[in-house]
Amino acid sequence: MRAPAPSPSPSGPDTGAVAAATPADRRRWARYLADERAEAAVYRRLARSKTGEERAILEELAAAEGRHERHWLRLLGGEPARMPRAGLRTRLLGWMAGRFGHIFVLALAQAAEARSPYDGERFATTAMAADEKIHHEVVRGLAARGRRRLSGTFRAAVFGANDGLVSNLALVLGIGATGVAPQVVLFSGIAGLLAGALSMGAGEFVSVRSQRELLDATDPGTFGDAALPDLDIDSNELALVYRARGMSHEEAVARARKAIAEAHAGRVPVRAAGHDAHEIVGGAWHAAASSFLFFASGAIIPVLPWLFGLTGATAVIVSLVLVGLALLGTGSTVGLLSGAPPLKRALRQLAIGYGAAAVTYALGLLFGVSVA
């Protein structure tokens, strides 16, 4: 026989309210229990693939979900006879946790934690509702670390592929609407792919190379290092160098004294700590190659129907379907990684791409030519 449920914490429901709970209430508690267990398992699985502070944070999140699990077990009086399945979103998180990078899982978890089920739940404690809100911010912080590491490649991939999809779809539909032969549409699409990819690659190369040259001109130099041992430690202009780099007067004087002392001792002077800006910017050739390939991978999709011999309305419809699916994919990926609703971002990408194609198609019809 199941033991009676103990009285919840003072900030939760009172004993009378628990005793008066309906079967529907108890079924809801069991669903909460299943969700909390599944979420804790997700965080523990993610923690096993991490080290250091990130692992400790994920383990703490799992422990917090364990506290919530014990709350529902107390109200239920023990393990329910029939345990329900966790929600679809939580099961999806568990499936992804073992197959995809943690950035995707954390992005989904961030969205899930933003919708706490306990805000209007009278049988949950106020501490549990507060925990869920804080978990959202914790997961946001963890996801932000991954987003920062991914930001450069992600930007090049999404914008490059999306530019290729939209620009070449608009090009082939605009050319096709004029009534020219299918071979002309195909040639125009291939030419648009190569021209756009080369332009993207060249532009990225020039941009990154220029930024690296600007950083070279901005970074602290070593021109005066050889003269440091000859400076007067009490009256010198090295402090002016540090002040010119943005330090306060007191910080600059302290840093100058330390640098001169190290120079007298034969050690390399300590320089201002910070991120390696060149590493953040990346290499020019790598950026150019990435932009070329990402643009080309998107730009080839609108051309595929003509490449495989389709013509007329059939080719247009197939091209629109293929590009639409690709735009939905890039849009949902942007939404997923940014913690925003994937469907909303996917539909936005689709509307932008189809809108651009509609404009050029209309212009092609307006300036159409007759073909013998």
N, C-alpha and C positions, 0 to 999 in steps of 0.2 A: 504494500500500500504506500502511495506517495506521501512523503512527509509534507506538512503544511509549510507554506512559504514564509520565511522570516520577514520581519518588518523591514522595508527599504530604508535607505539613508534618510535623514531629516529633510534633505533638499528634494527628495523624490515623493512618490505617492504614499499616502498613509495606509495603515494596515486595513482599515475598513474599505478603502477603495480597492485594494488588491483582492480582498475577500469577495467583493461584489463584481469582480471581473467576469465578463461573459466569455463563452467559448470562442467568439470572434476575437476578443482581446488576447486570449491565450494563443490562438493561431498566429496572431500578429507578433507576439513575443517570440514565438518559435522562429518566425521568419527573420526577426532582428538577430536572434541567436545565430542562425545559419549565416547571415551576412557578416556578422562580426567575426565569426570563425574563418570565413573565407578571406576577408580582408586581412586578418592577422597572418594567414598563410601566405598571402601575396607579399606582404612586407617582409616576412621571414625569408621567402624565396629570393627577393631582391637583395636582401642583406647578405645572403651567402655569396653573391657575385661581386660585392663591394668590400672595401677595406677602410680602416681608419674611421674618421668622423662620420662619413656617410653611412657606414655599416652600423655604427652605434645609434645614429638617429633612426634608421629604419627599424632596428630592434626595439627602440623605445616606442615607436609607433605601434609595433606589433603587441608590445606589452600593454599599451593603452587600450587597444581593441580587446585584449584579453580581459581587462577590467570590465569593459562593457558586456562581454560575454558572460562573465560571472554574475552580473546584475540580473540578466534575463534568466539565467539558471536558477537564481534565488527565487525570483517571482514564480517561475514554473514549478518550483519544488524539486528540481532535478532534471535529468535528461528526459525530453518528451518521448512518448512512446513512438510517435511518427515524426521524424525529423524532415522538415521541408527542404527543398533545394534553395540555395542562395539565389539572389536576383541575377538576371541575365547579365547586367553590367559587371557585377562582381565576378561571375563565372568567366566572362570575357577577359577581365583583368588577370585572373589566375591562369588562363590559357596563354595569354600573351607573355606573362612573366617568365615562362619557361622557353619561349621561342623568339622573342624580339628583344632589342636593346631596352635598357631600363628607361630611357628618355620617353619612349612611346607609352610605356606602362605608367610612368609617373604623370605624364600629361593627361591620360585618361583618369588616373586616380585623383588628380587635382580637380577635374570637372565633377567627379563623383562626390568628393568631399565638400564641394560647394553646395550640394543639395542635401543638407542634413535631414534625416527623417525624424529627428527628435524635437524640433522646434515646437511642434504642436502636439507632442506625445505626452499625455499626462502621467504615464507610468515610467517615463524616463526621468532621471535626476537632472537638475539644472547643470551639474558638473559635466554630465555626459553631453548635453547640448553644447556647452562651452568647449568641451574637448573637440567636438567635430569641427567647430569653426576654426580652432587653432590648428587642427590637423591640416585644414585646407591651406593655411599659410605655410606650414612646415613643408608640405608636399610641393607647394609653389616654389619655395626656396630650393629644394632639392632638384626640381625640374629645371629651375633657372640655371643651375650649374651646367647641366647637360646642354641646355639651349645655347649657353655662351660658347661651349666647346664646339657646338655644331653650327653656329650661326654663319660662319663664312662659307662653308661648303653648302649648307642648306640654302643660303641666299642664291648662290650661283646655280644650284640645281633647279630650284623652283622657278626663279626668274628666267633662266636660260631656256628651260623646257617650255615654260608658259609663253615666252616670246616667240619661240619657234612654232608652237601650236597656233597661236592667234594670228601672227603675221602671215604664215604660209597658207592657213585656211582662208584668210581674207584675200590673199593674192590669187589662189587658184579659183576661188569662187568668182572673184571679180573678173578674171580673165575668161573663165568658162561662160559667164553670163553674156559675154559679147558675141557668142556664137562661133568662136574659132574652133578649129579641129582639135580633137582630143590630144593629138601629139603636141600641139602648141601649149595646151594646158599642162601636160606632163613636163615639157621642157621648161616652162615658166616656173613650175613648182620646184624642179631640181635647181634651176638657176637661183630662185629665191632662197632655197636651203643653203647653197654654197655661199651666196653673197651675204646672207644674214649671219651664218656661222663664222665666216671669215671676219666680218665686221665686229661681231661680238668678241671673238678671240683677240683681234688687234686692239680693240678698245680696252679690253681688260688688261692686256699686256702693258699698254701705254699708261693706264691708270695706276696699276700696281708699281710699275717701274718708277713713275713720277713720284708716287707716294714714298717709296723707299729712298729716292734721291733727296726728297724733302726732309726725311728723317735723318739721313746722313748729314745734311747741313745743319740740323737742329740739335742732334745728340751732343752731349759734352765731349770735348776733344781732349787730347793728351799733349797738346803743343807745349804747355808750360810745365809739364811734370818734371822735366830734367832740372828746372830752376828751383824746385821746392826746397831742397836742402839749404840753399843760400838765402832764403827769406828769413827775416827777423820774426821770431815767433810771437813777439808782442806787438809789432807794428808791420803789417804786411797787407797786400792788396788781394790775397787769395780769398779773403772774406767777401770782397766785392764780387768775385766770380760766383760764389754761392748765392749772394743776394740777387745777382742778375738772373740766376736760375729760379728765383721765386722764394727763397728762404727768408725768414725773418732775420733781423740783425743779430739777435742772440744765437739763433741756430747756425747762422753763417760763421760767426766767430768761433763757436765750438767746433764746427766741422773743419774750419781752416786750421785750428790748433792741432786737431787730431791728424789731419793730413800731413802737416809739417813734421809732427813727431814721428809718424810712420816713415816719412821720407828720410829723416835723420837715421832711423833704425834700419834703413835699407829695404823696407817693405813697400809694396805697391799701395799707393793711397787708396783709401776707401772712397768709392763713388756712390752717388745717390742711388738707393735701391728703387726698383720698379719693374714693371713688366717689360719683357723684350718686345718692343714695338715692331721690330722687323719680323719676329716670329708670328705676331698677330696678323700683320699685313699679308704674310705669305710670299711665295715666289712668283715672279712675273710669268715665267713660262708655264708653271703649273696652273696658274689662274687662267691663262690664255687657252691652254689645252682643255681645261674643264669647261670653260664657257663655250668653246667651239663644239665639244661633244654634247653638252646638254642642249644647246640650241638645235643642233642637227637631229638629236633624238626626238625632239618635239616637232621639228619641221618636216620630218619624213612622214609622219602619220597622216596629214591631210592629202599627201600625194599617193598613198598606197593604192587607192582604187584605180587610178589611172595607170599606175605602175603595173597592175595586174590585169589590165585590159578592159576595165569597165569604162563606160562612156555615158554621156547625157545625165538624165535625172538620177539614174541608178548610182552613178559615181558620186554625184553630189550628196545624195542621201547617206550613202555608206561613209563618205568622208565626214559628214556632220555627226554621224553616230560615233565613229571612232574618236574624233576630236572631242566630242561631248563627254565620252567616258574618260578620256585622258584629263580633261579639265576638271571633271568631278574628282578624279583621283588626286591631282595636285592641290585642288582647293581643300579637300578633306584632310590631306596631309598637313597643310598649313594650319588649319583649324585645330587638328589634333595636337601638333607640337606647340602651338601657342596657347593651349588650354581653352580655346574658344569652341563653340559648337561646330563640329565638322560639317554637318549638313548645310548650315548657313554659309560657311566659307565656300563649300563646294558649289552651291547654287550661285553665289556671287561670281566665282570664276567662270561658270557656265554662261551667265548672263553677259559678262564682259566679252568673252570670246565670240559668242553668237551675235552680240550687238555689232562688233567690228566687222564680222563676216557679212551681216545683213547690209551694212552701209556700202561695202565694196560691191556686193552682188547687185544692189540697186543701181549703183553707178555703172556697172557693166551692162545692165539691161538698158540704161538710159543712152549709153554710147555704143550700143550693140552694132555689129557689122553683119552683113549677109554673106554667107559662104556658098560658093557655087557647088 
